[in-house]
Amino acid sequence: MPLNGAILARARENLAQRHEENLEEQSRRTGRVYARSPRVAQIDADLRRQMARLAALTFSRETDAAAKIAALSDANLALQAERADILRQMGLPSDYLDEVYSCRRCRDTGYVGAEMCECLRREYNAELTRELSGLLRDDGESFDKFNLNYYSDAPGADGRSPREIMEFVYNTCRLYALNFSRTSPSLIFRGGPGLGKTFLSACIAREVATRGFSVAYESAPTALGQFELQRFSRDAAEAEAAAGKVREYLSCDLMLLDDLGTEMKTSFSVSALYQLINERLTAGRQTIISTNLYEAEIEERYGGQIASRLAGEYDQLVFAGSDIRRLKKERSL
């Protein structure tokens, strides 16, 4: 699928800004070293003159050009060695004054020849994620902040406590995020409200996005609403913007659809949900769906086709425990 030009432009602006910051850092390093060692400044000036002379001799017709080039090369190496020795005596690495790049492969240009560099691809995916992930509004969602103490350790009917179940769920989500690839399974989170489905979805979204993948993280009402806007909006600009969102929902590396079942159910919303699930499965793209609905309720609400896709193609994680939001409120009283 072609890249979004506006998002790509922002990604390239980010790289350009980083390049400017690297140039400023290189200038600061040079200023500090020259202030401490004027000899390094003199060596750098001599090296520049030698490089200009070497360039001239390369195209010279002088009979002894080769000998002069060899002599200049030897002198150049000697100056570089002296420079490196001075830097080491100052407690600095020998390459401290080299050009500073965030990506040495493309030298912060974003391209290697005509090929897009991986650093620009990662920046594009980061911008796309910011565009598509309306539920990620702060930095509060991280695996380190997930608190298992909100889950009871009293055994249930099957002999396992909610804490045991949620420890397994937590570890599964964390490993999923850390090892996410294009061969990872799709997941469905099931369970009542307030059990951590949204929080762990956000943790996965942040970790996967940090690793350079494009991520969309939206509530079901918002995401499915974009399908409806692209089809029915009478505002051409609004319809086109929604169509762009839909294309990116379908093509991003990981789509997280939160709170399935809270959207207004219409024949069109059911059709849009089927399109989202089916097209992503067909393309081999991963999706994580969180819902308060169980299998029978899914089939009753959305029909057999969607229920079959979710039961047969998604790995299921069942959340257990009591509503954490209620528990937090009670403990604060």
N, C-alpha and C positions, 0 to 999 in steps of 0.2 A: 504494500500500500504506500502511495506517495506520502512524503512528510508534510506536515502542516507548516506552510511558509512563515506564518507569524510566530509560531513557537520556535522554529529553527532560527529565525532572526534574533529572538531573545537569547537563545542558547549561544549564538555566535557573539552577541554583545557581552554575555557573561565571560566568554573566553577572552575577548578583547580587554575587558576590564581586568581580568586576572593577569594578562600580559603586561598591562600598564603597571600594575602593582609589583610585578616581578622586575620590571625595568627600574622602578623606584627603589626596590630593595637592593638591586645590583649597584645603583648609584650610591646608596647609603654605605654599602660595604666598601666600595672604592674610596669614598671620602674618608671613612674611618681609617683604612689602611694607609692611605697617602699621608694623613695627618701624623700617623705614628712612624711612618718610614718613607721619607722623601725619596729614598733610593728606589723603592718599588715604583714610584711615579716616573722616575727617570728611566728605569728599565722598560716600563710600558711604552714610553715615548720612543725609546730606541727600537723596540720590537716593531712598532708601527712603521718607523722609517725603514727598517730592514725589509718588512713585507712589501712596502711600495717599491723598494729597490729590486727585490726578487721578482716582482711582477714585471718590472721594466726589462730586466735581464732575460726573462723567459722569452720575450719577443725580440731580443736584441740580435743584431748581426755581428756583434763584436767577436773577434777571433778567440778571445780568452773568456767568453761569457760563461762557459761551463765551469771553469776554474773559479770564477768569481761567485757563481751560484753555490758551489760547494763550500767556499770559504764563508759566505754569508749564512748558509745553513748551519755550519758548525758554530758560528758566533751566536746565531739565534738559539740553538739548543743550550749553549752555555748560559745565555741570559735567562732562559726559562728555568734552568736548574738553579741559578742563583736566586731567582724570584721565589721558587718553591721552597728553597731553604730558609729564606727570610720569613715567609709565611709560617713555616713550621716552628721557627724560633719564637714567633708571636703567638703560638698555640693555636694556629688556624690550619685547616686542611689546605693542601696545595692547590685545590680547585676553587678556593673560596671566592676568587675574583672572576671566575668563569661566568658566562651568561646564565641567568636564572630562568628556568622553565618549569612550569607545572607538568608539562608533558614533553619529554625529550624526543619522543617519536615524531611528533609533528611540529615541535617548537612553538606550541600554543597557537598554531594557525587553524587547527581543526581538520586539516587535510594532509594526507601523504600522497603527493601527486594529485590525481583526480579522485582518490578514494577518501571517503570520510573516515577520520581517525576515531578510534574507540572513545577518546576523551570527549569529542563533540557529540557522539552518540549518547554517552552517559548524561551529558549536560542537557541534551534534547529530551531524554527520558525523564530527567528530573523536572524540567519545565512542564512537560506533558503531565506528569504526576500532579504537580501543583495545580494545573488547569483542571484536572479531572477528579481530584480527591477533596471534595468539599467538606468531608467529615474530619479531615486532618487540620485542625485549626491551631493547635499548640503543640508543644513538645512533651506533653504529660504522659503520652502513651509509650511505655517501654516495658520490656519483659522484666526488668529489674524492679519495677514498681507493682508487679502483680503480687497480691498478698493472699497466700493460701490460708491464713488464719481466719478469714471470713467464712471458711467452709468447715462444717462440723466433722469431727472424727468419730461420730457414733455410727456403727455399722448399720447399713440398710438391710432390706429383705434379702438381697443377694450376698450379704456378708461384707460388702465394700462400703466404706464411708464416703460421703461427698468429697472429703479432702483427698482421699486416695484417687477417686475418679478424676478430680480436677487437677491433681498433680500429674496424672497421665495426660490429660488434655493439654495442660500447660507445656509439658515436655515435648509433646507431639507438635504443638504450634511453634515452639521455639526452634526445634530441629527443622521443621518445614521451612521456616523463614531463612535460617542460616544456610540451608542446602538447596534453596529454591533453584530450579532449572526448568527448561522447557520439557522435561520428562516428568516433572512432579505431578501428582494427582490433583484433581479438583476436590474440594472439600465442602461439606455442608455441616454447619453448626446448628444443633437442635437443643432446645431447652427453654424453660420459662424466662420471664423478664428478669433483668438484674443479676444474671449469673456470670457475666463477664464476656459474653459473645462479642459485643461491640468493642470492648477494650482489647481483647486478644486479636480481633480482626485488625484493629488499628496498629497494634504492635507488629503484626506480620507486614502490613502495608509499609510501615516506616522502614523496617529492616530490609525488605525486598527492594524498595526504592533506593535505599542507601547503597545497595549492591549494584545499581546501575540499570535496573529493569524499569520499564514504564508500568505504572500502577494506577488504576482507577478505583476509588473507594467512595461509594455513594450509597445513600439510602435507596431502597426500592422505589418509594414514591418519586424521588427526584430523578433517578435514572430512567424509569419507565415513562415518566412525564416527558422526558426529552424525545422519546420515540413518538409520543402523541403530538408534541409541538411540531416536529419535522413533517408530520403528515397533515395536520389540521390547522396550523396557525395561518392566519390571513396576513400576518406581517412577514414579508419576504425575508427581511434581515433576521428576524427571530427564527424563522423556519430553517434558514441556512445555518445559523449558529447551532441550532439543535441537531441538524443533520451532521455537522462536524463532530459534535459530542458523540452522537450515536456511532459514527464511523470509528471513533477512537475507543469507545466502549468495546466495540467488537474486535479491535485489532491490538489493544494494549497487551503487554505480557501477562499481567495479572489483574483480574477484575474482582473486586470485593463488593458484593451486593448485600447491604445490611437491612435487617428488619423486613425481610420478605413476608408478605401477609398484611402489612400495615397500609399498603397502597389501596386506593379505591379500585375495586374489581370491576372491570368492564371486559367485553369481548376483545377490545383492542389491547388492553393491558395484558391479558392472557396471551394474545398472539405475540406481543412484543417480548414478553418473558420467554416464550418458546424460541423466538428468533435469537435472542441473546444467548440462551443456553445452547441451542443446537448449533449455531454458527461457530461459537467458540469451541465446542467439542469437536466439530468437524475440522476446524483449523488446528486442533491440537493446542489450544491456548487454555491456561488454567483459570478457574473461577472459584471463589469462595463465597458461599451463600450462608447467611445467618437468618434464623427464623425461629419463632415461637411455635410453629406448626409441626405436627408429627406427620408420619407418612399418610395415614388415612385422611387427615385434614388437608394435606397437600393435594391428594387425588380428588377429594371432594371439591376443593376450591378451584384447581387448575386443570383437572382432567387427567386421564391415564397417560397421555404422551409425555407430559412434563414430569409426572410422578415416576414414570418408568425411567426417564433419563436420569433423574436425581438418584433413584434407588440403584440403578445399574452402573452408572458412570462416576459417581461421586463417593469418596470415602466419608463416612459419617463419624462425627464426634458429638456425643451426647453430654451436655453440661448438667451438673447436679448441684444441689444446695438450696439455700434460701436467698431471697432477694437482697443483694448486697446494699443497694441504695437504702432500703428500709432498715437494714442492720446498722448502717452508718448513722442514719438519723436517730435511731434508738440509742446508740452508744454516745451520741453527742448531747443527749438530754441530761 
